[in-house]
């Protein structure tokens, strides 16, 4: 079809952001037809070591499963088309997130499950002790993604969970601060989603509601948090505040230094302020100004790509 046209789709993702897809040309969204993945039956897989949760998902599913293996993941989905699309994105995103975090690939294969039945997904979330409104989940070596008729295509769930997965691989036994892990997943997950969709000729933008004053987390409380907020509106505020914080920090130090910053924060058990002032030469006034920019930004609605 000649010319340009605009189609907008909205989906609700784990962090309650509204994501819209701007399609710039009709020919950009067609995936290749040749399969890059060798479809296997369960018994033919090299790696069938999955968790009790993974086994429960496969046993409880109303449909059948197909599988494929790469060096990075074993994929479990219902259809070849779904498998190929998810696997392409996951393989690309693994490399992109690893580069942004300065992490090398490890000789450890994960498992990625695509659940296409809402009832099956509800069992996944209950078994994992998570809220029912989530649409993606990382647990150890496994990533679970919901793809049903209600969620449609989510453009950030795989990149978001890939950040969690790579951080777990790198620091799984460390005391990774919650604000840091979730902030990285929100910020880098979005950046990686933007980059991947651009390789397909697509642009994303997001709509975020303003964080109300009553839902804002004082900095001392945010940095001390060990568990997620109970209320969805506060969870959304937590995601937005931590994600914006990481964006401001990376804008200030440069993405090439992000991996070293994460290493220092995890292994040194030091405050963000202390690290920025002693390792990166920020003044106290610059740290305070950065925090002020975060607060101003998240207390305003957003409808843009950054």
Buried (B, 14 or more C-beta within 10 A) or exposed (E): EEEEEEEEEEBBBBBBBBBBBBBEEBEEBEEEEEEEBEBBEEEEBEBEEBBEBBEBBBEBBEEEBBBBBBEBBBBBBBBEEBBBBBBBBBBBBBBBBBEBBBBEEEEEBBBBBBBBBEEBBEBBBEBBEBEEEBBBBBBBBBBBBBBBEEBEEBBBBBBBBBBBBBBBBBBEEEEBBBBBBBBBBBBBBBBBBBBBBEEBBBEBBBEBBBBEEEBBBEBEEBBEBEEBBEEEBBBBBBBBBBBBBBBBBBEBBEBEBBBBBBBBBBEEEBEBBEBBBEBBEBEEEBBEBBBEBBBEBBBEEBEEEE
